[in-house]
Amino acid sequence: MTTRTWMRVNVAIAVLAGLALRIFFVMRFPATNSGDSSFYIELAWNWLRKGVYGVEIGSRMVPLDTRVPGYPAFLAAVFAMAGNSLRAVMLGQVVVDLATCCVIALMAARLAPEGSRRPAALAALWLAMLCPFTANYTAVVLTETLVTLLTALALLLVLEASAEPAAHRLTRNGIFTDPWFLAGIIAGLGALVRPETPLLLAAAGAVVFLRWRRRTDWPKLARAGGLMVIGLVVPLLPWAARNWRSLNEVQFLAPRYTDLPGEFVPLGFQAWTRTWLWRYGDVYLTLWKLEEEVMPPATIPARAFDSPDEQERVGALLTRYNRTLAVSPDDDRLFAEIARERTQRHPLRTYVEIPLLRSLAMWFTPRIELLPISGHILPLRSQWECDRGDLIMTLLFGFVNGAYVALGLAGAWIARDRPGCAALILFVCLRTLFFAALIETPEPRYVLECFPAVIAYAAQVFALPNQLSPTGSG
């Protein structure tokens, strides 16, 4: 068998394996009741049927900007073709995710040296196709699958732009084919799906600045930076114009807090949780119960209190909350005061320790939140005796997750001096820090958009030249 034929067969088998894995998740573990899914579906249907991007409040349709329109537009397109079929949405996401795997293979090839590009691409394709974490999210109506494709495309363009010969070749063809401009366009489209997507341009911009900081290189710096910014803004202009026309506000992305018009946001309560909450499981005990369920003071972990007096104060506030299932503005100010006191006593805990623990939780949680698996490991003997299969699956997913991260770190070290490597590393760090320090809930899904970079790096471990085929070349 020639190298070319063997390569094609290998690619075909990898794609079929990836397709089978995603179909398995869609058919066996569809997640149709995830928190934001119903809201996205409602926005899509109202937009499709009533021509209003919003929801019905009272007896009238109210236009909203609490969610950017990219994912509802994707849902509306599927509904227009397939009716109210969530299974059709998931199958569409299967196709999107398979395309993402191919883009990741191209990223790995671009990162690899000339003689190792084909084995790097093939390794990346297999790692991406068999990744259970990205595959799992094709079976849920959330933004992750779509935005991961757009993130991977933008990162590929950043890698392309970072390679000097390619950048020069594309620049000669004009602005609209310049990879910096195209990266901005794709990041802008990604921002219409998840508003934090432009972080990848911030990472690329920082690397470009360090690379071209000398005065003689300022024209290159200005061109690259300007093209990225222009490209980013172009897809956002229609959304900003709609917000100005419908809501009389200047809004290019979405509000910081996804509240409905006139809705009170308990910022003090959220500030209090940011001084202690880092485990994903604790989100279920507090933030995701707000305005829906009671929060018994006894369920709050001991690390949320620095003293018995503080525990008593929080307990009194939660008791009042439990009567009405609402945090009043006065009680919210008291939560904010407790948060300030805790931060004043231990600033490193709030600003360093908790974000670091959140980062570790997002990266190393077993990622079984969409599966019928508890995720409990401790106490080990009790879990083994009560539900052996559940424990084994939790440990297996945790091991696979750790293996991907470890391979990614090893590959990043191997590729550390290659063009574009620094931009991808900085993007992973910026995105992790953003969600660890600024967002209330440390959900593992928030770093899935980093997996294209992780897998592209992991493939470098297997990118050995002249070892593609055991039977020769042709």
N, C-alpha and C positions, 0 to 999 in steps of 0.2 A: 504494500500500500504506500503510495507516495505521501509526502508531507502534506500537500494541499488537500488530498482526499481525506487523509486522517484528520486534518484540522476541521474540515466540513462536517465529518461524521461526529467529531467531538462536540462541535458547536450545536449540532442538531440534537444530540442526546442531552446536552446541558439545558437547552431551551425546553425540551419535552419534560425533563425532570422539574424544571422551575414551574412550568405550566401545571403539572400534576400536583405539586406542592400547594400552589395557590388555589387550584380548584378544590383540593381537599379542605383547605381552611374555609372557603366560601360555602361548600356544601355541608361540612360537618360542624363548623363553629361560627356561623354568621352572628355578628354582634349588631343588632338593630336597635338596642335601647341605650346606647352610650349617651352620656350627658348632653353633648351639643348636637347630636345627630338630628333630633326632632326639630330643633330650631333651624338648622340648615335646610331641612326638608320643607319646613313651612315657608321659609324665605323663597326657596326655589319654586314651589307651587304658586305662591301669591304672585311672584314675578311672571310666571308662565301664564297663569289663568287671568289675573286681574291687572297685569301690567304695572304693578306697584312693588318695588323692592322694600318690603316692610312686613308688618304683622297687623292683625286686627286687634285693636284695643278698644274695648267697649263695643260700639257698633260701627266703627269706621276704620278704614285702613290707614295706618300711620307709617310713613316712610322712615326708614332707620339707616344709621351708618354704623351700628354696633358690630357688624361683621363686614369685612371686605367681600366683594361680590364674586370673586373668582370661583370658589367651590360651589356656591349656589348656582352659578352659571353652568358649571359642569353637570350638576344634578338636573337642572332644567333641560339641558340638551338631551340627556339620557331619557328623562321623562317624556320629552316631546316625541322621541322615537319609539320608546318601549312602554309608555304609560307609567302608572304608579308601581314600578317594579324595583324594589331595592336589590333584588338578586341581579337585575340587569346592571345596576350601578356597580355592584361588586365585580361582576364580570368585566365591565369596562375598566375598573381599576386593576384587574388582573393584566389586561393588555397594557395599561399605563406602566405597571410595575415591571413587566417584561421589557418594555422599552428602556426603563431606567437601568436595568441590568446591562443592556447593551451599551448604554452611555458610560456606565462604570467601567466596562471593559475598555472603551476608548480612553477613559481617564488613565487607567493603569498603563495602557500602551504609551500614552504621552509622557507619563512619569518615568518610564523605563528607558534605559539606554538603547541605542539603535539595534544592537544585536539581540536584545531580549524582549522586544515589543510583542511578538506573537505569543510567546509563553506567558508573558505578563497579562495580556488581554484574555487568554484562555483561562488562566487561573482566576482572574477577577470575575469572568463570566460564571464560572462554577460557584465561586464563593457568593456571588450576588444571587444567583438562581436558587441556591440552597439556603439562603439566609432566612431563618424562620420568623425573624422579627419584622422585617419589611413585608414578607409574604403574608404574615398574620393580619397586617393592617389593610390588606385588600378586602378583607371580609368585614369591614366596619365602615360606616358612613361618616368618615371624618376626613380632614384635609391632608393627612400625612402622605398618602400615596401620590397624590397629584403634586404637592409641593416638593416632594423628594425628587421627582423627575425634573422639575424646573431648577431645583438646586443643583442637581448633577449636571444639567446642561450648562448652567452658568459657570460652575467650577471647571468644566471642560474648556469653556471659552477662556477662562482666566489662565488655565494651563497653556492653551494655544497662544494667548497673547504674551505670556511670559517667555516663550521660546523665540528668541530674536529672529531667526530666519523666517519663521512663519509669520511673525508680526510684521516684518518688512514686506513680505510677499502680499499679505492681505491689505496692508495700508496702501499699496500702489493701486489697488482696485477701487479705492474710495472710502469715504467715511462709513457708508452704510454696510460695508462688509468688514470693517475693522473689528477685530475680536473684542476690543475694549467696549465699543459701542454695543455690540451684540450681547455681551455679558450684562451690560446695563439694562438692555431691553428685557432679557430673560429674567433678571432679578426684579425688574418692575412688574412683570407678569406674576412672578412668584409672590411679590408683595400684595398682589390682589387676591392671593390665596391665604397666605399667612404674612402679617405685616412686618414681622421681624426678618424676613428674607434678605433685605439689603445689608444685613450684617456681613454677608460674604463680600460685598463691595467695599465695606469699611476695612475688612482684612486685606483685600487686594490693594486698596488705596494706601494702607499703611506700609505694605511691602514695597510698592512702587515708589513711595516717598523716600524710603531708606535707600532704595536702589539708585534713584535719580536725584538725590538731594543736592549734588554739586551744581553750581551755577550753570555750568556748560550743558547740563542735562535738563534744565528747567523747561525748555520747550517740549521735550518728551513727556515730562511729568504733567505739564499743563494739558497736553493733548490727551494723555491716557485718562487723567482725572476728569477733564471736561467731557470726554466722550462717555465715560461711565455715568456721570451725573445726568447728562442729557438723555442717554438711553433709559435710565431709571425713571425719569420724569415723564417721558412720552406715554407709556401705558397707564400712568396714574392720572393724567390730565382729564380723561372722560369721567372718571370716578369723582375727582375733585370738582369738576363742573357740575355734575349731578348734585353733589352735596350743597354746592353754593345755590343752585337753582331751587332744590327741594327743601333744604333745611336752613338756608341763609347762613352757612358757616364755611370756613376754610378748613377742609379736612381732606388730606391726601391719602390717609391710611384709615385708621379706625381709632376711636377713643381709647385711652389707656385702660379704662374699666368698661366692660361690656354691659353697661346698665341701660335700661329703657328710659325714655324721657320722663323726668321727674322722679326717678327711682333713687332712693337713698343708698349710698355705698358706705358700708361700715369700715372706713379706712383705719380707724383706731383698732378695731378687732383684728384686721389683717396685719397691722403693724405689730400687735402683740404676738400673733402666731409666728411672725418672721424672727422673733427673738428666741424661739425654741424648736419650731417644727422643721424637721428635716427628713423624717421617715415618711415614705409614700403612704403607708398604712394610716398614719395620723391624720392625713387629709380627710379620710372617711369619718373621723371622729369629730371634726371641727368644720372646716371650710365648706365641705360638701353637704353639711347638715343645715347650713344657714337658711333660715326662712322655710325649712321643710320638716326638720325633725328636732326633737329635744336633744340637748347636750348635757347629759348628767355630769356634774362636776367630778364624780368619782372616776370617770373614764379618761380624764385628762392626765397625761403622763406627769410623773413627779418632776421631770426636768423643766416643766413649764413654770415652776415656782422656785423662788429663791429663799422663801421663808414661810412659816406658818401663817403670818399675817397676810402675805401676798396671796397665799392659797385661799384664805378666807375671803379676801376682797374679790378674787376672780369667781369663787363659788357663789357669792351673793349676786354678782352680775349675771352669771349663767342661770341662776335660779329665776331671776326676773325675766331673762330671755325665754326660758322654758314655759312661762305662763302665756306668752304671746307669739312665740316663734319669730321674734323680731328684735333686733338690737336698736334701741332708741338712740337718738342723737346724743342725749346726755350720757347714757351708758357707754356709747362709743368713745366719747371724750375721756371717760374714766379708763377704758381699755388703752387708749393712746397714752394716757399718763403712766400707766403701769409699764407700757412698752418703753417709754422714755426713761423711766427709773431703771429698768433692767439693762438698757443700753448704756446708761451712765455708769452703772456698777461694773459692767463687763462689756466694754465696747468691742474688744477682740472677739468675743463670743458672737455678737450680732453681725459684725462686718467681716469676720474671717472664718471662725469655726463653723457656724451654721451654713454659710455658702459652700464651704469646702465639703461638709458632710452631705449637703444637698447634691453637689456635683457627683460625689461617689454614689449616692443613692440613684441618681438618674442613669448613671453609666452601668452600675453593677446590680441593679434590681433584676431578678430572673426574667422579667418581661412576660409574665403569664397573666397580666391583668385582664385580657380579653378571653381567656380560656377558663374552663370550669375546674380550675386548680386553685387551691387555697394559698399557696406560696409560703406556708408555714414550715419552718425548719426546726426551730427550737420549741420545747426540749426535744432533742433528737430521738431519744428512746421512745418517748410518748408518741411522736409523730410516726415513727416506724411501726409501732404496735397498732395505732389507730387507723392509719391510711397509708400503707406502704407504697402503693402506686402513686398517690399524690406527692409524697415526698421524693420519690425517684424522679418524677417528671420535673418537679421544682429544681432539684439538683442538676438534672440534665440540661434544662434551659439556662440555669446559672453558669454551668460549665461551658456551654456553647457560646454564651455571651462573653464570658471571660476569654475564651479562645480567640474570638474575633477581635476583641480589644487588644489582646497581647500580640497577635499577628500584625495588627495595624500599627502598634507602637514599634515593633521590630522593623516593619517595612518603612516607617517614617525615618527611622535611624539610617537604614540602608540608602534611602533616597534623599537624605538631608541636604545634599549639595546640588540637587538637580533643579532646573528651572521650574518655578511654580510651587515647589514643595512648601516653602515658608508660608505662602498665602493660604494653602489648605490647612496647615497646622494652626495658623492664627485664627482662621475661621472656626475651627472646632473649639478652640479655647474661648473665643469671643461668644459664641453661641451658648456654650456651657455656662460661662460666667453670667451672661444676660439672664438666663432662666434661674440660675442658682441664687442670684443676688436681688433681682428685681421682680420676679414673678412669684406669686404666693404659693403655688403648688408645685412641688418637685416631681412632675410626672415623667416617667421613663420615655414616653413618646416624644418628648421635646428634643431629644438628641438623635432621633431617627434620621433627621435630615443630615446629620453628620456621617451617616453610614456609607454614603458613596465615597467620601474621602477615606474613611477607615478601610473599606474593602479595596479601594484602589491602592492604598499603601500595603495592605496585607498581601496583595498579589505580588508585590516586589520580592517577597521572601521566596516565591516559587519561580521568579523570572530568571532562569538560568539559560544563557545562550547555548544554541546548538544541541539542546536536549528535548526538542519538541516531539520528535518521532523516533521510535526504536528501530525503524526499518529503512532509514535513509531519507533522501530528499528527492524532490522532483517537481 
